[in-house]
Every structure is written in structure tokens, then in C-alpha cells.
Amino acid sequence: MPLDPVDMALSAADRGSAIHNALGTFTERHARALPDDPLGELQRIGEESFAPLMERPEARALWWPRFLRIAHWFAGWERDRREEVTALFAETTGELVIPLDGTGFRLTARADRIERRGDGTYAILDYKTGRPPTDKQVRLGLAPQLTLEAAILRAGGFPDIPSGSSVSELVYVRLSGNDPAGEAKILNLARSRGDPPQPPDDVAAEARNKLTQLIRAFDNDTQPYTPLNLSMWSTRYGDYDDLARIKEWSANGGSSEDDA
């Protein structure tokens, strides 16, 4: 992995980690029932999470006030959300082994939050401090985190959740600290505009099948690892583009008799 610059300024990732850690800790500690004062407890946990960053002026002046706005929103949202929750699993790790010829591929995930709903189905939620993927990106497989977590759940890969359980909701919870400070968005996984949403169970099965096909393709030693397979990412610079010599081969149309 590329190394960070020396004395690098705090980044959005640092802010996201602090917020995520605070909410994850709150949810883990109070998975069975909410405390009497959810907002006060969130603020206390937030102080612990932000403590290593508070020597930096941007954390004190910008990030901490944003977290306080997030905490206000989250406390109210949590009260309403818990009314339909019969069990909650926070920061839980699951795995799924996809069989190959003579071996297996192990898919692992750490889910921010899994809820058992009142009707016995499950909801999988992911906290996002940045912009979450769109419905279309998830549907096309460009952001398969939640759909693959659903596949793991369906296969019984998360502790204390029986195999064959149904997933009724995939939810991104955006936590910006702006206006609004937070927003929960249930994914609409329709195949195209005007179509009814696909059930998450069906999308989970499709994501698992696509991953299996991909694994089998790259299990073949002759399968090349090609860059820039999607035109939507053609202008995005990646850490390994120099090693792939992208500028060199793209300048001459993508091919060269002298390629080595």
C-alpha cells in the first residue's frame, strides 16, 4: 500500500473513523436497549473517540461541532428505529466460503449494523460519513458491500443469524453533520426506472453469482488484470496507474508492438 506523507494533515478518513467509532461503540454497548439519555451517552462516547484528534484546530473547530449535530440527529433516529427492532447486531463479522475446484474462496465482511425486524426479516445498515453509492451503482455491482453482506447473511455466515434468513432492507445511513445532519436511505434496487424494486434476497443471490464468476475467471492464470474497465473511471487517477503504464499505452491508442 502507498505510504502516507510525513506529517500529513488530518483527512476526511480521520474524521470518518472518529464518527464511525463513536456510533459503533454506542450501538455495541446498547444493542439490547437504549440508555435513558441516548444523546448524552453519544456525546460522552464521542469525546472518547475524538480525544486523539482534538489537538488539531480543524477537529476542534469543524469536526466536533459536526459530530454534535450528528449525535442529535442519531439519538432521535435511533429511538424511532428501535421500535421495529427485536434484535440488533453491531460491528459483527461474517464470512462465506465460495467453493472452487479443489479449494475455496473466503469472503469476509464486518457489518456496521444488522437488525432483526418485527416480521422476522433482517435489515443491513452501513454508516457513511461521505456520499454513499447510488442505487444504480449498487445494482450494477460497482458497490457490492451491502449486497454481499446480504449473501453472507443468507448463507448463515453471521453469528446468531440462522441460514436461510430473509433480508428485507439494505440501508445507507449518511452522517454529514450538515443540513440535514443525517439521513437514512433504503436502497431501491429496481432493474430499470419504472420497475418494481427487486427483493434484497434476489439481489444478494445475483451478487454472489457474479462474484463467483469473477473468482473463477481470475482463478485462471491466463486471465489478465486490465485497468480502466469502466469508462466512468477513465479520468480518475489510481495509486497504481504509473505501474500499469496507463499514460504510455493510452497515448498510442492502447496497444504497442513494443509492449514488454
ABEGO torsion letter per residue (X at the ends): XBBBBBGBBBBAAAAAAAAAAAAAAAAAAAAABBBABAAAAAAAAAAAAAAAAAABAAAAAAAAAAAAAAAAAAAAAAAAAAAABABBBBGBBBBBBBBBBGBBBBBBBBBABBBBBAAGBBBBBBBBABBBBBAAAAAAGABAAAAAAAAAAAAGABBGBBBGBBBABBBBBBBAGBOBABBBBBBBABABBGBBBBBAAAAAAAAAAAAAAAAAAAABAABBBBBGABAAAAABBBAAAAAAGAAAAAAAGGBBAABX
